[in-house]
């Protein structure tokens, strides 16, 4: 899987499932996403295995950082963070291992922790709903995503989260307030920018200097 990694960016002027479905038409394999429900239609339409990412921990982290959350909510949130951090510790230890070894270690070390997380959700879920607010929503999100959060255990090539994708789009996201009106005025510009930005991100990650040069030359030749 690492051998064939690419960075591909695509522009759509909304988050409709239609855009993602069209983009991934004919694709089969693993699709890792956040909890946006629009991706569910994409998975149903195509032959995909859907996996989530443990960014679910952010909802609990926000509660711990919050100055308004009650002590019990913060206690539950810290418990969730502690459990998930154990999974990330394992991933850090096996980061450079081949997929087959990752699979074995995850089954041996990560699976018991995930079982514990499942039991923890079952035990605390209804109390969290009684507390309401952010902790109730965090539990609902984690519970709904849980079947997809286990999928990375089934294949050593998979990742615990989609940090790779997030790192590539972060420079663009940081300036998103600057792009608010562009989709109504300069859509051709946005599409060209997305293509070039994707090329630069690929080059930055995989150092394919000749590839990036040839792509940019071809793009500007077409525009000219």
C-alpha positions as CSV (number, residue, x, y, z in Angstrom):
1,X,0.0,0.0,0.0
2,X,2.8,2.5,0.9
3,X,4.4,1.9,-2.6
4,X,1.3,3.3,-4.3
5,X,0.5,6.2,-2.0
6,X,-0.7,9.4,-3.8
7,X,-2.1,12.7,-2.7
8,X,-5.2,13.5,-4.7
9,X,-7.4,16.6,-4.0
10,X,-10.8,17.3,-5.4
11,X,-13.0,20.4,-5.2
12,X,-16.8,20.3,-4.6
13,X,-18.8,23.3,-3.6
14,X,-20.8,21.4,-1.0
15,X,-20.5,18.3,1.3
16,X,-23.3,16.4,-0.4
17,X,-22.8,12.6,-0.6
18,X,-23.3,12.9,-4.3
19,X,-19.9,14.5,-4.8
20,X,-18.1,11.8,-2.8
21,X,-20.1,9.0,-4.5
22,X,-19.2,10.2,-8.0
23,X,-15.6,10.7,-7.1
24,X,-15.2,7.2,-5.7
25,X,-17.4,5.4,-8.3
26,X,-15.9,2.0,-9.1
27,X,-13.5,2.0,-6.1
28,X,-13.4,-0.9,-3.8
29,X,-11.3,-1.3,-0.7
30,X,-11.0,0.6,2.5
31,X,-12.3,4.1,3.0
32,X,-11.3,5.9,6.2
33,X,-13.2,9.0,7.1
34,X,-14.5,11.2,9.9
35,X,-18.0,10.7,11.3
36,X,-19.8,12.7,8.5
37,X,-22.9,10.6,7.6
38,X,-22.6,11.5,3.9
39,X,-19.8,8.9,3.6
40,X,-22.2,6.1,4.6
41,X,-24.0,6.4,1.2
42,X,-20.6,6.2,-0.6
43,X,-19.8,2.9,1.2
44,X,-23.3,1.5,0.4
45,X,-23.0,2.4,-3.3
46,X,-19.6,0.9,-3.7
47,X,-17.9,-2.2,-2.5
48,X,-16.0,-0.6,0.4
49,X,-15.0,-1.4,4.0
50,X,-15.6,1.7,6.1
51,X,-13.2,2.6,8.9
52,X,-13.3,5.6,11.2
53,X,-10.5,7.3,13.0
54,X,-9.8,7.9,16.6
55,X,-10.2,11.6,16.3
56,X,-13.3,10.8,18.3
57,X,-11.0,11.5,21.3
58,X,-11.1,15.2,20.4
59,X,-14.6,15.5,21.7
60,X,-13.5,14.2,25.0
61,X,-10.4,16.4,25.0
62,X,-12.5,19.5,24.5
63,X,-14.5,18.6,27.6
64,X,-11.3,18.3,29.7
65,X,-10.1,21.7,28.5
66,X,-13.5,23.3,29.0
67,X,-14.0,25.6,31.9
68,X,-17.7,25.0,32.0
69,X,-18.0,21.2,32.1
70,X,-19.0,19.6,35.4
71,X,-16.5,17.4,37.3
72,X,-18.2,14.1,36.4
73,X,-18.2,14.9,32.7
74,X,-14.5,15.8,32.9
75,X,-13.8,12.6,34.8
76,X,-15.5,10.5,32.1
77,X,-13.7,12.4,29.4
78,X,-10.3,11.8,31.0
79,X,-11.0,8.1,31.2
80,X,-11.8,8.0,27.5
81,X,-8.6,9.9,26.6
82,X,-6.5,7.6,28.8
83,X,-7.8,4.5,27.1
84,X,-7.4,5.9,23.6
85,X,-3.9,7.1,24.4
86,X,-2.9,3.5,25.1
87,X,-3.9,2.6,21.6
88,X,-1.8,5.4,20.2
89,X,1.2,4.3,22.3
90,X,1.1,0.9,20.6
91,X,0.9,2.5,17.2
92,X,3.9,4.7,18.0
93,X,5.9,1.5,19.0
94,X,5.0,-0.3,15.7
95,X,5.1,2.6,13.4
96,X,8.0,1.3,11.4
97,X,7.0,-2.4,11.5
98,X,5.8,-4.3,8.4
99,X,2.0,-4.8,8.0
100,X,2.1,-8.5,9.0
101,X,3.9,-7.7,12.3
102,X,1.5,-4.8,13.0
103,X,-1.4,-7.1,12.5
104,X,-0.1,-9.6,15.1
105,X,0.8,-6.9,17.7
106,X,-2.6,-5.2,17.3
107,X,-4.4,-8.5,17.9
108,X,-2.2,-9.2,20.9
109,X,-2.1,-5.7,22.5
110,X,-4.7,-3.4,20.9
111,X,-7.6,-5.7,20.8
112,X,-7.9,-6.1,24.6
113,X,-7.8,-2.3,25.0
114,X,-10.6,-1.9,22.4
115,X,-12.6,-4.6,24.3
116,X,-12.1,-2.5,27.4
117,X,-13.3,0.6,25.7
118,X,-16.4,-1.2,24.5
119,X,-17.2,-2.3,28.1
120,X,-16.4,1.2,29.4
121,X,-19.0,2.7,26.9
122,X,-21.6,0.1,27.9
123,X,-21.1,0.9,31.6
124,X,-21.0,4.7,31.4
125,X,-23.3,5.4,28.5
126,X,-26.6,6.0,30.2
127,X,-25.1,8.0,33.0
128,X,-23.4,10.2,30.4
129,X,-26.8,10.7,28.8
130,X,-28.3,11.8,32.1
131,X,-25.5,14.3,32.5
132,X,-26.3,15.7,29.1
133,X,-24.4,18.3,27.2
134,X,-21.0,17.7,25.6
135,X,-20.3,14.4,27.4
136,X,-23.6,12.9,26.2
137,X,-22.8,13.9,22.6
138,X,-19.3,12.5,22.9
139,X,-20.5,9.2,24.1
140,X,-23.1,9.0,21.3
141,X,-20.5,9.8,18.7
142,X,-18.0,7.2,20.1
143,X,-20.7,4.6,20.4
144,X,-22.0,5.1,16.8
145,X,-18.5,5.1,15.4
146,X,-17.2,2.1,17.4
147,X,-17.8,-0.6,14.8
148,X,-15.8,1.3,12.3
149,X,-13.1,2.2,14.9
150,X,-12.3,-1.5,15.2
151,X,-11.6,-2.1,11.5
152,X,-8.0,-1.0,11.6
153,X,-7.3,-4.2,13.6
154,X,-8.1,-6.4,10.6
155,X,-5.3,-5.3,8.3
156,X,-1.8,-4.2,9.2
157,X,-1.8,-1.7,6.3
158,X,-4.5,0.4,7.9
159,X,-4.0,3.4,10.2
160,X,-5.6,4.3,13.5
161,X,-6.6,7.7,12.1
162,X,-6.5,9.8,9.0
163,X,-3.8,12.2,10.2
164,X,-2.0,11.7,6.8
165,X,-4.9,13.3,4.9
166,X,-5.4,16.0,7.6
167,X,-1.7,17.0,7.5
168,X,-2.0,17.5,3.7
169,X,-5.0,19.7,3.8
170,X,-4.0,21.7,6.9
171,X,-2.3,24.5,5.0
172,X,-5.4,25.0,3.0
173,X,-7.8,24.8,5.9
174,X,-5.8,27.4,7.8
175,X,-6.8,29.9,5.1
176,X,-10.4,28.7,4.6
177,X,-12.0,32.0,5.7
178,X,-10.2,33.6,2.8
179,X,-11.9,31.2,0.4
180,X,-15.5,31.7,1.5
181,X,-16.6,33.7,-1.6
182,X,-14.3,32.2,-4.1
183,X,-16.7,29.2,-4.8
184,X,-19.3,31.6,-6.2
185,X,-16.9,33.8,-8.2
186,X,-13.8,31.8,-9.3
187,X,-14.7,28.1,-9.5
188,X,-12.2,27.4,-12.3
189,X,-9.5,29.1,-10.3
190,X,-10.4,26.9,-7.3
191,X,-10.2,23.7,-9.3
192,X,-6.8,24.7,-10.7
193,X,-5.6,25.7,-7.3
194,X,-6.7,22.3,-5.8
195,X,-4.8,20.4,-8.5
196,X,-1.6,22.4,-8.0
197,X,-1.9,22.2,-4.2
198,X,-2.3,18.4,-4.4
199,X,0.7,18.2,-6.6
200,X,2.8,20.2,-4.2
201,X,1.7,18.2,-1.2
202,X,2.6,14.9,-3.0
203,X,6.0,16.3,-3.9
204,X,6.6,17.5,-0.3
205,X,5.7,14.1,1.1
206,X,7.3,11.8,-1.5
207,X,10.0,14.0,-3.1
208,X,8.9,13.3,-6.7
209,X,10.5,16.4,-8.1
210,X,10.4,15.3,-11.7
211,X,6.8,14.3,-11.3
212,X,5.7,17.6,-9.9
213,X,7.6,19.6,-12.6
214,X,6.1,17.6,-15.5
215,X,2.5,17.9,-14.0
216,X,2.8,21.7,-13.5
217,X,4.3,22.2,-17.0
218,X,1.4,20.2,-18.5
219,X,-1.2,22.1,-16.5
220,X,0.2,25.5,-17.6
221,X,0.4,24.3,-21.2
222,X,-3.3,23.4,-21.1
223,X,-4.2,26.8,-19.5
224,X,-2.1,28.7,-22.0
